[in-house]
Amino acid sequence: MATPLAVLDRIQLRAKAKSLSIEIQSGELIAIMGPAGGGKSHLLEVIAGAAKPADGKFTSEVTIHFCGDPIFPRRATPLSLARSAQSTKDNQRTIIVLNALGLTDVREQPVVRLSQSQMIACTLIEGLIPESGITLIDGLLDLLDPWILDRTLRVILDDLELGKSYLFATHQPPLAEQADQLILVKEQSMVFAGSISELIARTKPAEFIIECDDNSTVAALVEPFAISIKKSPGRIVFTTHRGQSLAAKLLTHGYGPIRTITVKQPTLADALKTLI
């Protein structure tokens, strides 16, 4: 098994809180979610070395790049920020990142004279320019203009292919759904760490609504998959675990007495409402 880039070993953000143990693998995208004040920024600061955990240990084999508050040197420009973040004179990388962030045309203008959205984009330069290591992004992706976000995500996805890893805090389920792993925090305590499919399977089953002519036959057919079954004339409603829902659909689809099948699959947003 490949050596992880970094390891969080029983990290606690506050005393007696639930701990987090997770490995950050090469080319991995990890989302961090939770309510405001729940510990997202605190966890990123611990990983960045800017804060100490209440307990546990963080170790890293690579450089950590942190994108947080938009604080810049007095005379900084997008281009100077890109150059200061470079470990080599890679002009092509600078062009790619500044273009993705929508900063090409203002690359030599002082950051203090840019718009708020452009300043937020400038905050990401330090984390996007390096082509290796781990980049931490504290809520900034949520604030990007949609077209800038799309281009920025393309850069991130390309970086993942090359082995760079990213952790980002977000309040947006559609953003988090692109991640390989999800960490949930609440009240400075760890709630969950794992894949999104695992989270959804734990919290909310899928619901099937079947319109049929023969309730008893169809009920017997789906019973091995069902958590609960409700029967009414011409209809059966049953719930099933997400991992089994496809099998249940394949098993019942096209069966003689069945007229229609409606599947209500749970989403990440549904799971978050349950846990947060």
C-alpha positions, -999 to 999 in steps of 0.1 A, spaced: 0 0 0 12 35 -9 26 57 19 2 84 28 12 121 23 0 129 58 -17 112 88 -41 126 114 -38 103 144 -67 106 169 -69 144 165 -92 161 190 -101 198 185 -113 202 221 -109 181 252 -131 150 255 -145 155 220 -146 127 194 -113 123 177 -104 119 140 -80 95 125 -75 96 87 -48 92 61 -44 117 33 -33 98 2 -16 111 -29 -41 125 -54 -70 127 -29 -97 153 -26 -112 157 9 -142 179 18 -148 192 53 -183 202 62 -202 213 93 -221 243 107 -206 277 113 -182 275 142 -182 237 141 -145 233 137 -138 233 99 -113 262 100 -98 249 133 -92 215 117 -75 231 87 -54 253 110 -42 222 129 -32 205 96 -15 237 85 5 239 118 -11 272 127 -30 257 157 -24 228 181 -50 201 187 -63 194 221 -49 159 217 -36 136 189 -8 140 163 -5 152 128 24 142 106 31 151 70 57 140 45 51 169 21 47 207 21 13 221 33 -1 251 14 -28 271 32 -54 294 16 -74 312 42 -79 349 50 -72 373 21 -42 390 36 -15 403 11 17 422 11 11 459 5 22 461 -31 13 426 -41 -1 419 -76 -16 386 -88 16 380 -108 39 387 -79 19 364 -57 22 336 -83 59 341 -87 65 340 -49 46 307 -47 67 291 -74 95 267 -65 108 269 -101 104 294 -129 74 278 -145 57 305 -165 32 280 -180 19 271 -145 14 308 -137 -5 313 -169 -28 283 -162 -36 293 -127 -41 331 -133 -63 322 -163 -84 298 -142 -89 324 -115 -99 351 -140 -68 372 -131 -49 373 -164 -60 408 -174 -53 423 -140 -22 403 -132 0 434 -128 -26 455 -109 -22 459 -71 -45 434 -53 -59 462 -30 -74 478 -61 -92 446 -73 -128 437 -67 -137 415 -37 -142 384 -59 -109 390 -75 -92 394 -41 -107 360 -31 -93 345 -63 -59 360 -54 -60 342 -20 -60 308 -39 -29 316 -59 -5 304 -32 -23 270 -30 -28 264 -67 6 274 -81 26 245 -64 22 213 -83 28 190 -53 21 187 -16 -12 193 1 -33 224 -4 -59 235 22 -87 258 12 -108 274 39 -142 282 24 -129 302 -5 -144 279 -32 -179 288 -20 -172 324 -27 -159 322 -63 -180 333 -92 -195 301 -109 -174 303 -141 -142 309 -121 -151 280 -98 -156 257 -128 -121 266 -142 -105 263 -108 -119 229 -102 -104 218 -135 -70 228 -123 -76 209 -90 -87 178 -108 -57 179 -131 -35 183 -100 -51 152 -84 -40 131 -114 -4 142 -107 -5 132 -71 -12 166 -54 -39 165 -27 -65 190 -15 -86 195 16 -113 221 14 -140 234 38 -174 241 22 -211 246 30 -221 235 -5 -231 198 -9 -226 198 -47 -190 208 -41 -185 182 -14 -200 155 -37 -169 157 -59 -146 147 -30 -131 112 -24 -137 116 13 -158 137 36 -151 149 71 -180 162 92 -174 184 123 -199 199 148 -192 217 180 -154 212 176 -160 174 175 -157 149 147 -190 135 135 -180 114 105 -151 106 82 -154 84 51 -169 83 17 -201 102 9 -218 69 -1 -210 55 33 -225 85 50 -257 84 30 -260 46 37 -257 52 74 -283 80 77 -312 75 52 -324 47 31 -338 49 -4 -376 48 -8 -394 28 -36 -430 34 -46 -443 6 -67 -477 7 -85 -488 -29 -90 -517 -52 -94 -506 -80 -70 -494 -66 -37 -486 -99 -21 -464 -112 -49 -444 -80 -52 -441 -77 -15 -426 -112 -13 -402 -102 -41 -388 -71 -24 -389 -83 12 -353 -95 13 -341 -60 4 -366 -40 25 -362 -22 58 -399 -14 59 -429 -21 37 -462 -3 36 -490 -18 15 -522 -1 2 -545 -11 -27 -525 -10 -59 -493 4 -42 -463 -7 -21 -439 17 -5 -407 3 9 -373 16 20 -340 -1 14 -303 6 20 -287 26 -8 -263 -2 -17 -292 -26 -22 -315 -2 -40 -301 -9 -75 -305 -47 -70 -340 -42 -58 -348 -21 -89 -333 -46 -112 -352 -74 -95 -386 -57 -97 -384 -38 -130 -404 -53 -157 -421 -79 -135 -456 -86 -147 -478 -71 -119 -457 -39 -117 -470 -9 -136 -445 18 -124 -415 22 -101 -405 55 -85 -372 56 -66 -364 84 -42 -327 82 -36 -313 100 -6 -288 128 -12 -258 142 7 -281 172 17 -305 147 32 -277 130 52 -264 164 64 -298 174 77 -299 142 97 -265 146 113 -260 183 114 
